[in-house]
Amino acid sequence: MSDDPRSRARRRRDTEYRLTHDVDVWVASASPDGAPYLVPLSFDWDGKALLLATPRDSPTGRNLVSTRLVRIGLGSTRDVAMIEGEVEVLEIDALPRDPGDRFAERTGFDPRAEATPYRWFRISPRRVQAWREVNELPDRELMRDGRWLV
């Protein structure tokens, strides 16, 4: 352990900063029969939900449609936020133009322009945990049931 543990309030601020400034996350999903799948995807954060896009027929796309649940890793292994969320599925033309434009500008990728059919996936966080080292494992839960604890 190198540093004293951060307060939960500081971890929340750090997590919100990463959501606002990072561009990529690890997305973990599972098929209905429990086969895991992990993939990096770009995202946008509007202050309430993460917006992702992936091909309709990709394993991640099929899994998110089927289970409507996801686990997301934000940051590095020594400074991670784990986000468990509920998934809202949107057809590519169902999202209003402004959020789609914001996603494209932030990520440098516009799924609306792809020949491969994509879907949007809006992730509403239900549980958030954040820690750097073992000394931050206690009190790592920052959100439960979609409500910030700090």
Disulfide bonds with the S-S distance in Angstrom:
none
